[in-house]
Amino acid sequence: MEQKRKLKEKSDKPFAKAAAKYTIYNVHEENELMPFLMKVMNGISRTKVKNLLTNRVILVDNVIVTQYNFRLKPGMKVQISHAKNNREFRNPLLKLVYEDAYLIVVEKKEGLLSVGTENQRERTAQHILNEYVRSEHSGNRIHVVHRLDRETSGLMMYAKDEKTQHTLRDNWHEIVYDRRYVAVVEGSMEEERGIVRSWLTDHKLYVSSSLVDDGGKFSVTHYQTIKRNSRFSLMELHLDTGRKNQIRVHMAQLGHPVVGDSRYGSEIDPLGRLALHAFKLCFTHPVTGERMEFETPYPKSFKDLML
């Protein structure tokens, strides 16, 4: 009897359990992340949800999500981490704008290479992001989709797997429906708007332009004059094609090189940088089919030149 009593007392004691790492909510119908969380978390405020997103403790199917309007589908699971996230991305040369299971959108500073070269592998956006994704799993890596010149700042994206990379590269012009730049060029632009068409040839150290087909790649740049004064013009540019140095060559061809671009004829450098910034990137998500639109303000230093 005594042995039975001891066994019963032992069985009545709760088993030691490992602390749960996440609170998990299953998704049963299509919804956006914000209203879904406000409903399942007993009326949590929008501000608190945004704080959770900023602190990178919300995951969907094990992937950190930071966008409040991320589209949820039945069968997904939303996880709220109980631990402080130690993977927060911080780098003075690169700002993380958006991340999901398939791709990353970043804003690159001028002076940073997009991808590694034989001479420079570590101080590149590709290397920085590789270190970031490998901190979650050693087998993770970043896949290059497109590039920005070292001297150009602004928005660009990388794929997180080869399948997404190939989809984006093979269908770039169908997937990316709006991609715009802002530039400050020398002199007062004569036209309000216009189109530059030419054939561009890459000679490694520079790109040449020809008005007739000389075997180069046909290139088209649309431009619009936003503001001008006697010394400079603030331009918005939209590309039909994305050739190396395309905007820089086409602005020089018009007789208005980009400010700070000594390679293509600029004789002044008031900003200590190339005055070219990729401020808008809009595309259809290669996996979910969602319209993704990202935009950054014109750099303040560009506006200051126009005062």
N, C-alpha and C positions, 0 to 999 in steps of 0.2 A: 504493500500500500504506500509506504514511504517513497519507494522508487517511482511509483506511478505519479505521486503528487509532485515530485521533483521534475519529472518529465513534462507534466502538465504546465508547471510554472515556467519551465524553459520554453515550451511551445507558445505560451501566451506573450512572451517578450517579442517585440517587433524585430525583424531582421534588420541589420545595418544595411542601408542603401546608399549608393553613390549619389551625390547631389546632382540633380538634373541640370544640364548645361543650358537647355532651352525650354521656353514655353512654345508649344507647337499648335498652330491653328490650321486645320485642313480647309482647302478651298473647294466649295461645292458648286459655285456658279461664277460666271465671268464678272469681274469687277476691277476697279482700280485699287491700288494698294492703300491709299489714304482712307477712302470710305470704308474699306474692308476692316482696317485696323480700328477705326473709330467705332465700328459696330461690335466687333468681337472683344474689344478691350473696354467694354462697359462705358462707352461715351468719352474716351480719352480725347483731349483737345487736339486741334490741328497743330498747335505750337509744340506740344509734347511729342507728337508723332514726328514732326520735322526735326526735333532734337535727337530722337532715336535714329533717324536717317543720317543726320550729320555725324553722330557718334559711331555710325557704321555697325550697329548691333542688330539690324534687321536683315534676315536672309530669306531668300525664296529658293527652295530646293537646294539648300546648302551653299548658295551663292549670295554674297553681300549685295544688297540693293540700296541705292541712295536716292532714287527718283520717286517722288511721291505719287506720280501717276503711272507707275509701272503696271502693266496690264496682267492681271491674274486670270488663270484659266482653271476649270475643274480638274481636280487631281493633284494640283500643286499643293505644297505645304509651306506656310509662312512660319519662320522661326524667330523668336526674340531671344537674343543671347543674354544670359544672366551675368556673364563676365564682361569686364572692360575689354574692348577690342584693342589688341596690340598691333594690328596691321594698318593702323591709320597711315595714309600716304602723306608724307611731307617732303617737299623738295623745292628749293628756291628757284629752280630752272624749269619746273614742270608742275602744272596744276591739273589734278584729276577732276574732270568735269562730269563724267558718267562712266559707269561700269555695270556690266551684267555678265551672264555666263558665257557670252559669245564675243564681246568686243569691249574696248576701252576708248573713250574720247578724252583727249587731253588738250590743254592750252600750253604751247611751247614758247619759251622765252627766246628772244633773238640771241644768237651766239652758240646755240646748242644744235648739234647734228641730230637729224632724225634717226639715222641708222649708223651702224658701225662701219668703219673703213679699215684698211690694212694698217694705217697709221694711228687711227683713233677708234678704240673699241669701248673704253670705259665711260668717257664723258659724252654719252649719247642718250637720247630719249629711249631708244631701244634697250640699252643696257640698264638704265634706271628702272624701267618697267619690268624687265626680266627679273631683276632682284626683288621687286615688289611681289610679283605673282609667285615666285619660287619660295617666298616666305610662308606661303600657305601650303604648297606641296613642291617638293624638289623637282618633280617632273614637268611642272608648268613652264611655259615659255610664251613669249610674245611673237606674233607673226606680222611682218610689215605689209601694209596695204598700199600706202602712198607716202609721199615725202613732202617736206617743206625745205627750202634752202636753209642752210645754217643761219644766214643773216635775217631770215624772215621769221616773224613770230606768228602765233595764232593757233587755230583749231586744227586738229588732225586726229585720225583714229587708227587703232591697231586691232587685229583679230587675236583671239585667245586660243584658236585651234586652226589647223590647216584647212579644214572643210570651209569654215567661214571666210578664211583668207582667199581661197580660190573663188568662192561665190562672189565676193566683193570685187576682186581683180577682174574676173571674167565678165562681169556684168556692171562695171563701174558706171557707165553712162546711163544705164537704165535705173540703177539703184540711187545714185547721187543726183538729186534733181535741183539743187541750188547750192552753189559754192562761191562765195564772194570775198573779195579783198578790198582793203582800203589802203591808199598810198598817198604820200605827198610827193609831188614832182616839181622839178625846177621850172620857173617861169609861169606866165599866165596862159592857161590852155585856151586855144582859140575857139574850140567847139564845145557845145554843151554836152553832146554825146556823140558816139561814133563807134565804128568797128575797125579793128586792124586785122588784116589777113596776110599771112606770109608763110613761107616754108623755112623752118628752122633746122639748122645743122649743128650738132654738138661736136665741138673740137676739144673737149675735155676742159681746157682752161677758159674757154668762152664759147658762146653760142652765136652763130651768124644767122642773118635773116635775108631772105631773097623774095622779091615780089613775083618771081616766076619760079616754076618747079625746077629746082636744081638738084633734086634727089633728096632734099630734106623732108621733114615731117610737116604736113600742112597744119597750121595753127590759127586759132581765131580767138581774139580778145575783144569783149564789149567794154566800153568805158563810159562813165558819166561824170561830169564835173559837178561836185557838190558845192565847192566854194573856191574862190580865187582872189589873189591880191597881186600886187606888182611883182612879187618875188616867187610865190608858190601857188600851186593848185592842189586842192584836196580832191582826190579821185576815188570813185567806187568802181571796181572792176569785176567782171563776170567772165568766166572761161568756158568756151565750148570744148576746148582741148586743154590738157594739163602737161605741157612740155616743160623741160628743164629751163629755168630762167625766162619763161615766156613773157610774163608781165614786164620784167626788167628790159628785155630786148625790145618789146613792142613800144614801150614808153619812150625809150631812146630813139626808136625809129621815127616817132612823131616829133622828135626834137625836144622832148621834155623828160630827161632821165629821172629815175627815182632818186630823191634826195639821199645822199650818202653812198650812192652806187658808183664808186670810182671805176669799176670794171667796165661799165657801159656809159661813161661820159660825164658823170656828176663831178663837179669841181668843188662842191661844198659838203660839209658834214656837220651841221649844227646840232644834231641829236646824238652824235657818236654811235650811230647805228643806221642800218638800212631802213628807210621809212616805208616799210611794207608789212602788212598784217592781215592774216586770214581771219576775218571776223565772223563769218557765217558758214555753217556746214549743215545741210539738210539732206536726209537720205531715208529710204525705206529700209527698215530693219531686215537684214538678209534671212532671218529665221522666223521672227514673229510677224513680219509684214507691217509693223507699226510705222507711222511717219515720225521720224526723229528730227527735231529741229533745235540747233544750238547756235547761240549768237553771243558775242562779246562786244562791249562798247568799243568805239574808236579809241585808240590810245590817246591819253590826255596830251602827251607831248606833240602828237600830230596836230591836235586842235590848237595848241599854244602857238605853233608856227604860223597859224592863219590869223592870229589876232593883230 
